[in-house]
Amino acid sequence: MELFLAVVAGAFLYLILSLNEALGIDGFKLGTFISHNILPTVANMICGFVLVWFKEDIAEVLPITGIVAVFLGYSGQNIIKKIFKVFDTRFETYVGRNP
């Protein structure tokens, strides 16, 4: 149970640091921030929970401890957010066919 909470703590830490960074941007809106982060956060939680759930099966590759679970939550949020941004049509990217 504590490893699941550690994943949540890592994702929450990422959100707090992202919010701190976004507050400095002119025209910041909390609703926009939440709408841009809710889906990546849910996807990150699902991925992190699955990794923690199968920790016995992947113990030889990645032994999951409390600090590893926090880093899974934090770095997973960062990676998933970047993947979502690559396929977002509002941004110019080299992947996909964004107008």
C-alpha positions as CSV (number, residue, x, y, z in Angstrom):
1,M,0.0,0.0,0.0
2,E,2.8,2.4,0.8
3,L,4.3,1.9,-2.6
4,F,1.1,2.9,-4.3
5,L,1.1,6.1,-2.1
6,A,4.7,6.7,-3.1
7,V,3.7,6.7,-6.8
8,V,0.9,9.2,-6.0
9,A,3.4,11.3,-4.0
10,G,5.8,11.4,-7.0
11,A,3.0,12.4,-9.4
12,F,1.8,15.0,-7.0
13,L,5.3,16.4,-6.6
14,Y,5.5,16.7,-10.4
15,L,2.2,18.5,-10.5
16,I,3.2,21.0,-7.8
17,L,6.5,21.8,-9.5
18,S,4.7,22.2,-12.8
19,L,2.1,24.5,-11.2
20,N,4.9,26.6,-9.7
21,E,6.5,26.9,-13.1
22,A,3.1,27.7,-14.8
23,L,2.2,30.4,-12.3
24,G,5.0,32.6,-13.7
25,I,3.5,32.5,-17.2
26,D,1.3,35.5,-18.2
27,G,-2.3,34.6,-18.7
28,F,-2.2,31.5,-16.5
29,K,-5.5,29.8,-15.9
30,L,-6.0,27.0,-13.4
31,G,-8.7,25.4,-15.5
32,T,-6.4,25.1,-18.5
33,F,-3.6,23.7,-16.3
34,I,-5.9,21.1,-14.9
35,S,-7.3,20.1,-18.3
36,H,-3.7,19.7,-19.7
37,N,-2.6,17.6,-16.8
38,I,-5.6,15.4,-15.8
39,L,-5.2,12.8,-18.6
40,P,-1.4,12.4,-18.3
41,T,-1.8,12.1,-14.5
42,V,-4.4,9.4,-14.7
43,A,-2.3,7.5,-17.3
44,N,0.8,7.8,-15.1
45,M,-1.1,6.5,-12.1
46,I,-2.3,3.5,-14.0
47,C,1.2,2.7,-15.3
48,G,2.8,3.2,-11.9
49,F,0.2,1.1,-10.1
50,V,0.7,-1.7,-12.6
51,L,4.5,-1.7,-12.1
52,V,4.0,-1.7,-8.3
53,W,1.4,-4.4,-8.6
54,F,3.8,-6.7,-10.5
55,K,6.8,-5.8,-8.4
56,E,7.5,-9.5,-7.6
57,D,7.6,-10.4,-11.3
58,I,10.0,-7.6,-12.3
59,A,12.2,-7.7,-9.1
60,E,15.2,-9.1,-11.0
61,V,15.1,-6.2,-13.5
62,L,13.9,-3.4,-11.2
63,P,13.6,-3.9,-7.5
64,I,10.8,-1.5,-6.4
65,T,11.4,0.3,-3.1
66,G,9.7,3.4,-1.7
67,I,12.1,5.8,-3.4
68,V,11.9,4.0,-6.7
69,A,8.1,4.2,-6.5
70,V,8.4,8.0,-5.9
71,F,10.6,8.3,-8.9
72,L,8.2,6.2,-11.0
73,G,5.5,8.6,-10.2
74,Y,7.6,11.7,-10.9
75,S,9.5,10.6,-14.0
76,G,6.5,8.6,-15.4
77,Q,4.4,11.8,-15.2
78,N,7.2,13.7,-17.1
79,I,7.5,11.0,-19.8
80,I,3.8,10.6,-20.4
81,K,3.3,14.4,-20.5
82,K,5.9,14.7,-23.2
83,I,4.4,11.8,-25.2
84,F,1.0,13.5,-25.0
85,K,2.5,16.8,-26.2
86,V,4.2,15.1,-29.2
87,F,0.8,13.9,-30.5
88,D,-1.1,17.1,-29.5
89,T,-2.3,19.0,-32.6
90,R,-1.9,22.4,-31.0
91,F,1.9,22.1,-31.1
92,E,4.3,21.8,-34.1
93,T,6.1,18.5,-33.9
94,Y,8.0,16.1,-36.2
95,V,5.9,13.1,-35.2
96,G,2.5,12.6,-36.8
97,R,0.7,15.1,-39.0
98,N,0.0,18.1,-37.0
99,P,-1.2,21.1,-38.9
